[in-house]
Amino acid sequence: MPPIPIPTTPKINDHVPHDERYVTMWAELRILQASGIKVMGMLGGAAKGSFTRLDQDDAIFEIYYVPLRNLIRERGLDGLDLDVEEEMSLAGIIRLIDRLKADFGSGFIITLAPVAAALISERPEHNLSGFNYEALEVMRGSSIAWYNTQFYCGWGDMSKTAGYDMMMMRGWPAHKVVVGMVTNPGNGNGWVPFEILREVLLNLKLRYPTDRPWEWAAWMTKVLDKLPAAAPSVTSASTSAVVEKQKPLVSSNVDDDLLGDAPLPLEFEYHSEGLVED
């Protein structure tokens, strides 16, 4: 899902969640969840001010947190990616993580999106978030599923393995460091040609074999192509508990595996901002 800035009324890309432009998105969210796919929102990023508001005293925190909590609850999101690209205290991010877990349970997925340099260096100019990520991992690592690490726009480089290797040498577990990249040179600085990226990823796969991100890609391809295949068997310790609960994506009766999951949505009309012929 797109970024969710936090004024007193949360917005999604500058529009309220019930705006007509999001009718299709919310309907597709229910379809994905009914298929066993987790759907997360993203808080922050380019939406500056969200974490500054949440890093105040308890009274002000409640003013801005409660509408966010209500949005997550109303839409049934499975988790939240905290993309802190402004100054925030360690105590502030811990309070937010603890509150999300308290309100939505241990199964609620929480991830963060640090720039790659923040997992390598302790210098303030190498970190957009303010707090120290190593300290956060020590104090709340059990509550954080993984880190969507930004290897682009000058904060990291995936044309070679050096940056990822340095993270591993600092003690970061491979299964919690997800490489984030730009997929097109027009999307920002740091794009790596695929022939170079392929060699880098192959080398990382050989050096750190406990992580298996390619299985997620294969699984999603099968879901999107509607192929009758079971969810993959993942050996990573961080995901073993989740995999044990997964059911086959398709069975002889497509409704057999939906007991206890999100219900299939009612019919809905698509709304698009694309070109419409008169």
NORRA-V396225 format. One record per backbone hydrogen bond with DSSP energy under -1.0 kcal/mol. NH is the residue of the N-H (numbers start at 1). CO is the residue of the C=O. E is the energy in kcal/mol with one decimal. If there is no record, write none. Layout:
NH/CO/E
NH/CO/E
This chain:
4/42/-1.8
11/5/-1.6
12/15/-3.7
13/3/-1.3
15/12/-1.2
19/16/-2.2
22/19/-2.2
23/20/-1.8
26/22/-2.6
27/23/-1.9
28/24/-2.6
29/25/-2.1
30/26/-1.6
31/27/-1.7
32/28/-2.6
33/29/-2.4
34/30/-2.2
36/33/-1.5
37/32/-2.4
41/79/-2.0
42/2/-1.0
43/81/-3.0
45/83/-3.1
47/44/-1.7
48/46/-2.0
50/47/-1.1
53/49/-2.0
54/50/-1.4
61/57/-2.8
62/58/-2.2
63/59/-1.4
64/60/-1.5
65/61/-2.8
66/62/-2.0
69/65/-2.9
70/66/-2.6
71/67/-2.0
72/68/-2.4
73/69/-2.4
74/70/-2.9
75/71/-2.4
77/72/-1.6
78/39/-3.0
80/109/-2.6
81/41/-2.9
82/111/-3.1
83/43/-2.5
84/82/-1.1
85/83/-1.0
88/129/-1.3
93/89/-2.0
94/90/-2.1
95/91/-2.2
96/92/-1.9
97/93/-2.4
98/94/-2.9
99/95/-2.3
100/96/-2.3
101/97/-2.3
102/98/-2.3
103/99/-2.4
104/100/-2.3
105/101/-2.0
108/105/-1.5
109/78/-2.4
111/80/-1.9
112/146/-1.4
113/82/-1.5
116/150/-2.3
117/155/-1.2
118/115/-1.4
119/116/-1.6
120/117/-1.3
121/117/-2.8
126/123/-2.1
127/124/-1.7
136/132/-1.9
137/133/-2.6
138/134/-2.0
139/135/-2.2
140/136/-3.4
141/137/-1.5
143/140/-1.8
144/141/-1.1
145/110/-2.8
147/176/-3.1
148/112/-3.2
149/147/-1.5
149/178/-2.1
150/114/-2.4
151/180/-2.5
153/189/-2.4
155/152/-1.7
165/161/-2.8
166/162/-2.3
167/163/-1.5
168/164/-2.0
169/165/-2.2
170/166/-1.3
171/168/-1.3
172/167/-2.1
176/173/-1.9
177/174/-1.1
178/147/-2.6
180/149/-2.8
187/184/-2.4
197/193/-2.6
198/194/-2.6
200/196/-2.0
201/197/-2.9
202/198/-2.2
203/199/-2.1
204/200/-2.3
205/201/-2.5
206/202/-1.8
207/203/-2.0
208/204/-2.7
211/208/-1.3
215/212/-1.3
217/213/-1.3
218/214/-2.1
219/215/-2.4
220/216/-2.7
221/217/-2.1
222/218/-1.8
223/219/-2.0
224/220/-2.8
225/221/-2.0
226/223/-1.0
227/222/-2.6
229/227/-1.6
239/236/-1.3
243/239/-2.5
244/240/-1.9
245/242/-1.0
246/243/-1.2
249/229/-1.0
256/253/-2.2
258/255/-1.4
261/258/-2.0
